[in-house]
Amino acid sequence: MSYDHNWKPRHNPWAIALTVTLATFMEVLDTSIANVALPHIAGSLGASQEEATWVLTSYLVASAIILPISGWLSNRFGRKRFYMTCVILFTACSFLCGIAPSMPILILARVLQGLGGGGLAPSEQAILADTFPVEKRGQAFAVYGMAVVVAPAIGPTLGGWITDNYNWHWIFFINIPVGLLSLWLSNQMVEDPPYLKARAEEAHRQPVDFMGLGLVAVGVGLLEFTLDKGQEKDWFSDPMIRAAGITAAALLLFFAWWEWRHPDPIVDLKLLKNRNFGTAVFLQLVLGMVLFGSTVLIPQYLQVLLGYTAERAGMVLSPAGFVMMIGMAVAGRSLGKIDPRALVIMGYVATAAGIYNLTRLDLNAAYGTVTLWRMLQVIGLPFIFIPISTLNYVGVPPAKMNQISSLSNFARNLGGSAGTALLTTFLARTAQTHQVQLAMNTVPGSPAYENYISRVAAILRDHGTSSAQATQMAMGRAYQEMLRQAQMLSYKNAFYVLAVVILMLSPLPLMMRLPPKKQKPSPEAMGH
């Protein structure tokens, strides 16, 4: 296959970067907005809270299925065509979600929306990698990264405001103008490089690996379902989760064996033999666990233990998004001047310190304190995200860029699902352990317990409660307080475990090779 190594896009690369970033912003924003509106959706469609969570699960499952195969789809149908199809599907299904008259129709529309949304990120990263020479990629990924972090930061607040002031239908309708603008700009700006057009023509002549396609779709779908619903159903004690988990493992193992031997695989697993990419995929997996896991833990802590509303909890997270935005710009500019591996190590150490600091949270934490600590916790993430996104492509031929993007995005999303599932389970189990330990001290005869009961009972009696009733109520208060303390301790444990895991991973980037020194976009600069 011949490559035109001197190919450059006709339009300004930065205009292309902003164009593809627009669709990402829309997709990530939609994911975080929907979380806040779930109770409203359940109420207006007459569904239970558990049924409403399928609005999120169905999207995640569909998105996870499309991620690993999006590289293959881009190669087969042309990246621009595949990307624009994803934007059309996402925008059209946003309209269908907004007008959905019942929960089953809304869930079906969310599945189709997830198929569109899941294909956006890998295509965009591959477009950026092709559009910019290797020394400018860091700054390009910084622009893209800003959308990824700002959208979840403003999503919960915007979602709360829209559902309070209008209704939940508008959280889907706001995607339509953004989607149409993105579509028009993509049509004008984005183009496929000559090697990709040649690749698409070649791919059309090769038979489709239907076995691989079926295995990855069903296997990843079942894995995502297992992770998302596991804790809710008490994991493998539930026959449905047990069956889904075992089937997913068997299908994905067979898929790996099948793809490794296939001449034109749907997912090119042999790319993992590339030292940079293999390490980057593992680091992306862990980054997903931390990023998504901590974004779930903090609002949960605020709402469950400190009594915050969803909108107020969202406002605690928002400033951190803007800290990351500044961090992205700094990391993008530092990339050409500082060893990217050193940046990643620095990012991991700073993130571990920030998460360890969250173990100081207690039941009296002030709004400003939690906001500041969340800002400190995310300060290192841009210095992980951008260098890894750039080091991903070192030593990889241009024809494989679509595969690289889809696999690394898949790793991050899978990490997010696994991290959220494991942390939720960890919280539930450790809270039970702490409850047992605390209960051993809250027994009649314990001086501290007796003192607490007598003080609370005295206050209640002063407010006109009878003596017997005051003692009963004081005992109830003591029990409630014990539950809150047990939950708080379990959150502290979760933050501690996350911090230790991240710190242990910090030396790993040293295994990665550096990109070639500054040069014109020759075969080496493109990653050969």
Residue pairs with C-beta under 8 A, 6 or more apart in sequence:
1 195
1 198
1 199
1 202
1 399
2 195
2 198
3 194
3 195
3 398
3 523
4 193
4 194
4 195
5 521
5 522
5 523
5 526
6 521
7 193
7 194
7 195
8 521
9 16
9 131
9 191
10 191
11 188
11 189
11 191
13 131
13 132
13 136
13 140
14 140
14 143
15 189
16 127
16 128
16 131
16 189
16 190
17 128
17 131
17 132
17 140
17 143
17 144
18 143
19 182
19 185
19 186
19 189
19 190
20 83
20 123
20 124
20 127
20 128
20 144
20 186
20 190
21 124
21 143
21 144
21 146
21 147
22 147
22 178
22 181
22 182
22 185
23 86
23 87
23 90
23 120
23 124
23 178
23 179
23 182
23 186
24 120
24 121
24 124
24 144
24 147
24 148
24 151
25 147
25 150
25 151
25 178
26 90
26 175
26 178
26 179
26 182
27 90
27 117
27 120
27 121
28 147
28 148
28 151
28 152
28 155
29 151
29 152
29 154
29 155
29 158
30 94
30 113
30 117
30 171
30 172
30 175
31 59
31 117
31 152
31 155
32 151
32 152
32 155
32 156
32 159
33 155
33 156
33 158
33 159
33 162
33 171
34 55
34 56
34 59
34 159
34 171
35 56
35 155
35 156
35 159
36 155
36 156
36 159
36 160
36 163
36 310
36 311
36 314
37 159
37 162
37 163
37 168
37 171
38 49
38 52
38 53
38 55
38 56
39 49
39 52
40 163
40 167
40 168
41 47
41 52
41 55
41 106
41 168
42 48
42 49
42 51
42 52
44 167
44 168
45 52
45 100
45 102
45 103
45 106
46 103
47 103
50 232
51 103
52 103
53 232
54 103
54 107
55 106
55 107
55 110
56 228
57 225
57 228
57 229
58 107
58 108
58 110
58 111
58 114
59 110
59 111
59 113
59 114
59 117
60 114
60 224
60 228
60 417
61 111
61 114
61 221
61 224
61 225
61 228
62 110
62 111
62 112
62 113
62 114
62 115
62 118
63 114
63 115
63 117
63 118
63 413
64 118
64 220
64 221
64 223
64 224
64 410
64 413
64 414
64 417
65 115
65 118
65 216
65 217
65 220
65 221
65 224
66 114
66 115
66 118
66 119
67 118
67 119
67 121
67 122
67 220
67 406
67 409
67 410
67 413
68 216
68 220
68 266
68 267
68 406
68 407
68 410
69 213
69 216
69 217
69 266
69 267
69 406
70 82
70 118
70 119
70 122
70 123
70 402
70 405
70 406
70 409
71 122
71 126
71 267
71 268
71 402
71 403
71 404
71 405
71 406
71 407
72 265
72 266
72 267
72 402
72 403
72 406
73 82
73 119
74 82
74 83
74 122
74 123
74 126
74 196
74 402
74 406
75 196
75 199
75 200
75 203
75 399
75 402
75 403
76 200
76 203
76 204
76 208
77 85
77 200
78 192
78 196
78 197
78 200
79 123
79 126
79 127
79 192
79 196
79 402
80 186
80 190
80 191
80 192
82 119
82 123
83 119
83 120
83 123
83 124
83 127
83 186
83 190
84 183
84 186
84 187
84 190
85 116
85 119
86 115
86 116
86 117
86 118
86 119
86 120
86 123
87 116
87 120
87 179
87 182
87 183
87 186
88 116
88 179
88 183
89 112
89 113
89 115
89 116
90 113
90 116
90 117
90 120
90 175
90 179
91 116
91 175
91 176
91 179
91 180
91 182
91 183
93 109
93 110
93 112
93 113
93 116
94 113
94 172
94 173
94 175
94 176
94 179
95 172
95 173
95 176
96 105
96 109
96 112
96 113
97 106
97 109
97 110
97 113
97 172
98 169
98 170
98 172
98 173
99 169
100 106
100 109
121 405
121 409
122 402
122 405
122 406
122 408
122 409
122 410
123 402
123 405
124 144
124 405
125 141
125 144
125 389
125 405
125 408
125 409
126 401
126 402
126 404
126 405
127 190
128 137
128 140
128 141
128 144
129 137
129 393
129 401
129 404
129 405
129 527
130 193
130 196
130 398
130 401
131 140
132 139
132 140
133 520
133 521
133 525
134 390
134 393
134 515
134 516
134 521
134 525
134 526
134 527
135 336
135 515
135 518
135 525
137 335
137 389
137 390
137 393
138 331
138 332
138 333
138 334
138 335
138 336
138 340
138 386
138 387
138 390
139 332
139 333
139 335
140 332
141 332
141 385
141 386
141 389
141 390
142 328
142 329
142 331
142 332
142 333
142 382
142 386
143 328
143 332
145 324
145 328
145 332
145 382
145 385
145 386
145 389
146 324
146 325
146 328
146 329
148 385
149 321
149 324
149 325
149 328
149 378
149 381
149 382
150 321
150 322
150 324
150 325
152 295
152 317
152 321
153 317
153 318
153 319
153 320
153 321
153 322
153 324
154 318
154 321
155 314
156 299
156 310
156 311
156 313
156 314
156 317
156 318
157 311
157 314
157 315
157 318
159 171
159 310
159 314
160 309
160 310
160 311
160 314
161 311
162 168
162 170
162 171
162 174
163 171
164 311
192 200
193 398
195 398
195 399
196 399
196 402
199 399
203 264
206 264
207 264
209 259
209 262
209 264
209 265
209 266
211 258
212 255
212 258
212 259
212 262
212 265
212 266
212 267
213 266
215 251
215 252
215 254
215 255
215 258
216 252
216 255
216 266
216 267
218 247
218 251
219 247
219 248
219 251
219 252
219 255
220 248
220 252
222 244
222 245
222 247
222 248
222 251
223 245
223 248
223 249
223 252
223 414
224 417
225 244
225 248
226 241
226 244
226 245
226 248
227 417
227 418
227 420
227 421
228 417
228 421
229 241
230 241
230 245
230 421
230 425
231 421
231 424
231 425
231 428
233 240
233 241
235 241
235 425
236 242
236 245
255 267
256 269
259 265
259 266
259 267
259 268
259 269
260 269
260 270
267 403
267 406
267 407
268 400
268 403
271 277
271 396
271 400
271 403
271 404
271 407
272 278
272 281
272 407
274 395
274 396
275 395
275 511
275 512
275 513
276 391
276 392
276 394
276 395
276 396
276 512
276 513
277 392
277 395
277 396
277 404
277 407
277 408
279 508
279 509
279 511
279 512
280 388
280 391
280 392
280 408
280 512
281 407
281 408
281 411
282 411
282 508
283 344
283 384
283 388
283 505
283 508
283 509
284 388
284 408
284 409
284 411
284 412
284 415
285 411
285 412
285 414
285 415
285 418
286 415
286 501
286 502
286 505
287 381
287 384
287 385
287 388
287 412
287 415
288 411
288 412
288 413
288 414
288 415
288 416
288 418
288 419
289 415
289 416
289 418
289 419
289 422
289 498
290 351
290 355
290 419
290 498
290 502
291 381
291 412
291 416
292 415
292 416
292 417
292 419
292 420
293 416
293 419
293 420
293 422
293 423
293 498
294 355
294 358
294 377
294 498
295 317
296 420
296 423
296 424
297 423
297 427
297 491
297 494
297 495
298 313
298 316
298 317
298 358
298 370
298 374
299 308
299 310
299 313
299 314
299 316
299 317
301 361
301 491
302 308
302 312
302 313
302 316
302 370
303 309
303 310
303 313
304 487
305 363
305 484
305 487
305 488
305 491
306 363
306 365
308 316
312 367
316 367
316 370
316 371
316 374
317 374
319 371
319 374
319 375
320 371
320 374
320 375
320 377
320 378
321 378
323 375
323 378
323 379
324 378
324 379
324 381
324 382
327 378
327 379
327 380
327 381
327 382
327 383
328 382
328 385
328 386
330 382
331 343
331 347
331 382
331 383
331 385
331 386
331 387
332 386
334 343
334 383
335 343
335 386
335 387
335 390
336 518
339 514
340 387
340 390
340 391
340 509
340 514
340 515
341 387
341 391
341 509
341 510
341 512
341 514
343 383
343 384
343 386
343 387
344 383
344 384
344 387
344 388
344 391
344 509
345 506
345 507
345 509
345 510
346 380
346 383
347 380
347 381
347 382
347 383
347 384
347 385
347 387
348 380
348 384
348 502
348 503
348 505
348 506
348 509
349 380
349 503
349 506
350 379
350 380
350 383
351 377
351 378
351 379
351 380
351 381
351 384
351 502
352 499
352 500
352 502
352 503
352 506
353 376
353 380
353 499
354 373
354 376
354 377
354 378
354 379
354 380
355 377
355 495
355 498
355 499
355 502
356 495
356 496
356 499
357 373
357 376
357 377
358 373
358 377
358 495
359 492
359 495
359 496
359 499
360 373
361 370
361 373
361 488
361 491
361 492
361 495
362 488
363 484
363 485
363 488
387 509
388 408
388 509
389 408
390 515
391 509
391 512
391 513
391 514
391 515
392 404
392 408
393 401
393 404
393 515
393 527
394 512
394 513
394 514
394 515
394 527
395 513
395 527
395 528
396 404
396 527
397 527
397 528
398 526
398 527
398 528
401 527
423 494
423 498
426 490
426 493
426 494
426 497
427 487
427 490
427 491
427 494
428 490
430 489
430 490
430 493
430 494
431 486
431 487
431 489
431 490
432 486
434 485
434 486
434 487
434 489
434 490
435 482
435 483
435 486
438 482
438 485
438 486
439 482
441 448
441 449
442 449
442 478
442 479
442 482
443 449
444 450
449 478
452 474
452 478
453 471
453 474
453 475
453 478
454 474
456 470
456 473
456 474
456 477
456 478
457 467
457 470
457 471
457 473
457 474
458 470
460 469
460 470
460 473
460 474
461 467
461 470
465 473
516 524
516 525
519 525
